[in-house]
């Protein structure tokens, strides 16, 4: 760990969201940004996940206690309708490029309110389940959960909400109403009450349940204080999503393992904080005003180890 703040960082947008997108996030705890990935990038990410799953399936034990493939592991439902691939950050250059995509990182950092560190990365490939849960009136129910508490995981600055743990979830297949898009309890990200009470209220008034419907290449940006769950797939369409979790730079990496020495040796200086974090309470917070104009420069997913380097002191 360097004794001082890393001298180099990489170029990414700030603010990364329009005023309307930011307002939507603050109101509901999430926002869907369409076309964050191009069609070619979507295809490349999806193929990388299919190839990774196929390689993992060939292992005697593909789970997190097994030998792994490029440090990734796989958990699957017995009938194969759900595949969960995790610790995939270094499993394929295309997937690493997604996690370091300047616009996606910029979106996460805007919500965090400062430099981000990658804390986990995973993907899900699923199709229609043989059965699905319902309430006593036959209406679907969901495994709603959240990964951070509003009490300890959120703060406000300049009138805007910030969360210390956020995710970018990009659908690599089109999501229609019956394709299992993520379901959330709108606004629950800032309600500091037991999850069960909020879920009960949402089931009573289902207008509080929002579901992602979006074309392939769209990204759901959400706070982990938001109650969320996988939707129910009732169509014959397979759902493929790619997820990266970002925390403040003080957070540890917790994805059932650590990055390999070979991979760490290839991380360029400008990505030091994004991969390693930074343990000290030194200046690094970055907050916007709602009226600030979005930095709408185009950023391609590109190569993860070839990000444009800038002096850390030159970051706004």
N, C-alpha and C positions, 0 to 999 in steps of 0.2 A: 504494500500500500504506500503510495507516495506520501512524503511528509507534508506536502502542501497541496492545495487544490490543483488537479490536473490542468496543465497549461492549454491543452487542446480539447475541443469538443467538436460536434458536427453540426452542419447547417440544417435547421428545420424551422418550420413556420411558427410565428407567434404574433397575434392570436391565430389559432388554426381553425377556429369556428366563426361563422358569421354571427352577428348579433341575434338573429332569429334562432339559429341553431343553439346558441348558448342559452338563450331564454328557455327554449324547449327543454334543454337538459336540466336547468335549475328548477323548472316547474314539475317535471315528471321523473327526473333521475336518470334519464336516458335520452339519446337522440340517435336517429338512423341517418347516416350520411351515404347517399347513393354514389356508386361509381368511384369508390376510393381505389379500386383495382381495375385495370383494363381487362378485356376479355382474354388476352394472351396471358396476363398475370394470373387470372382466375384459373385458367386451364393448367398452367404450370404448377400452381399450388395444389390443385386437386390431384393431378397425376403424381406429384411427390408424396401425397398422403396415401394414395392407393398403392404405390410401390413400397412405401414403408410398411403398410399393413401386411402386404404379401410377404415381405422379408421376415417380419415378426411372427407371422403364422407358422413359419418353417422351424421356429425354435421349439425345443422341448418344453420350455417354460417361458412364455413371452411376458409374464408379469414382472412387477418391479423387483422381485427377489431372484429373477432368472438371469441369464447371461446378457440379455438386452442386445439391441442392434443399434449401433451409433448412439448409444446411451438412452435410446427410447425404449418404452415398454408398452404393452397392450393388455387391456382388459376387455373381454367380450361377453355378451350374453350367450347363454348356452345354444340358443337357436340362431345366433349370428345377426339378430336384427339391430344390435347396437354394438359399435366398436368405439372404444375410448383409447386414444393414443396420447401418451403423456411423456413429459421430459423430452420433447422433440426439438428443442432449440438448436441443437447442433446436428440433427439427423439428416438434414439436406440443405444445401446453400439457398435454395429457393425459400424454404421455411424460415431460415435465419434472416433472409432479406425482408420477409414480411414483418418479423419482430422488430427490425431496425428501420422500417419504412419511415422516412422523415415526417410525412404528414400524420401517420398514425401515432408516432411518438409525440409529435407536437400536440395532437388532440388530447392524448393522455396527460401530458404535462400541463396543459391549460387547466384541466380539472384538478390535478394534484396541487398546482400552484408553485411549481418548481421542477427541478431536475428529476427525471424518472429513473428507476432501475427496473430491469426485467426481473420478475420474481417467479414466473411460471409460464409454461407454454404447452398447450394441448390442442387436441382436435377431436371431433366426434363425427362418425359416419353412421347414420341410422336410417332405418326404414320402418314401415308400419309394424307395430307390435301385435302379437296374437290377441292380446286383451289390453284394455286401458282402464284406469280407475275413474269412477264416477261417484257423484253424491247420490243421496236417496231419491233425487228427482231425475237421475240419469244424465246429469250435466257433468262435463269433464272436470276433473280435479288434477292438480299438478304438484310436483315436488318443490314447492316454493321455499326458498332459502336465501340467506345473504351471508357474505363472507366478512363483514365488518359491522360494527355497531355505530349507529348515528352519534351516540354519546362520545365515543373515543375516536371515531374514524372521520369526522367531518369538522369543518370550520368555515367561517365566512370572512371574506375580505372584499372591500369595495362593493358590498351589497350582493356578491355572488357566492354561490356554494362551492366548496372544494372538498375533495375526498382523498384520503391518503392511499387508497387501493382502488384502481379502476381497471376495466378490461376493454379491449377491442375484440369484438366477435364478428368475423366476416363470413357471410354465407357464400359458398362456392357453387351453389346451385340456386336456381330461382326459388323463392318462397312465396307461395300463394296461401290463401286462408286455411287450406287443409294440409299444408306441407310441414307442419311442426315448428314454425318459427317461435323464437323465444317469447315466453309470456312473462309479464311483469305486473306488479301491483304499483300502479302509477302513483308517484309522490311519496312512496314509502321510504325513500332514501333519507328523508330528514325527519321522520316521525319516530321518536325514541320511545316506543312502546313494544311490548312483547310481540314477536312475530305472529304468534297464534291469533292474537286479537286483530291484527291488521289483515291476516288471511281470511278470518271469519267475516270481517267487514266487506272484503272484496268478493267473497262468494255470495254475500247477501245482495250486493249491488255490483253486478258483473261489468258495468261500465268502467269500474276501477281496474279491470284486467285488460291490459293492452297486449297485443300480439304483433310481432314483427312480420310484416308482409313487404318483400323487397326483391328487386332483381339481383341476380348473382353479381358479386363484386361490391355489395353494399356492406357497410360496417355499422354495427350496433356498438355505440360507445356508452358505457354505463358505470355508475358507481356501485361498488360492492356492498354498500349499505342498502341498496335497492333489492327488494324481494323479487326473485326471478326464478325461472324454471324452463326446462325444455318443453315445448308444446307437444301436442299429440298429433302424430302423423296419421291422417285418415285417407290419404291419397296413396297412389302406387309410386310416388316419386321418392327417390333416395335423397336424404338431406346430408350435406357435407358442410361443416363449419370449422373455421380455424380461429383459435383464441390465443391471445397473449395477455397476461396479467402484468400490470405495472404498479409499482409502489413508489413511495418516496425513496430517495437515494439512501436513507438510513435503514431501509428494510433489508432483511436477509433474502437469499434465494432459497426457496423451500420445496422445490419440485421433486421430492423423493430421490435426491441424488445431488451430485455436483458436476460442473462442467469438466470435461477431460483436460488433462495437461496439454495435449496436442492442440485442442481447440483454443484454449486460453492463450497459447503462444501465438495464435494467428489474429488475436483481437488487436486492431489498430489503436493508437493512443487516443484518437478522437472519440472512440466508443468506450473508453475506460469506465466512466461513471455509469453508463447505461448497463454494462455487464457486471461491474464490480460494486457499484454503489459508492457511497462516501460517508464515513461514520461521524463526522463532526458537524456541530451546529455552526457552520460558517455561512456567510451570505450566499444566497442562491435561490431565494424565493422570487417568483415572477407572477405578478397579478395584472389582470387587464381591467379596464372599464368596459361595461357592456357596449357602449357606443364606439369603442375602438374598431377601426376597420380591420377586416380579416386580411391576413397575409396569404393571398391566393396564388402565389407562385406555384407553377406545376412541379411536382416531385414524382419521379418514377420509382418503382420498387427497386430496380437496379440491383447492383451487387452489394451485399452486406459489408464487405471488407474494403469498399471503395467509396465511402461516404465523403462528401466535401468537408474538409477540415477547416475550422475557424478558431481563432484565439478565444479561449473561454472568457477573457475580459471583454471581448467584443460582442458577447451575447447581450441583447437588450434586457 
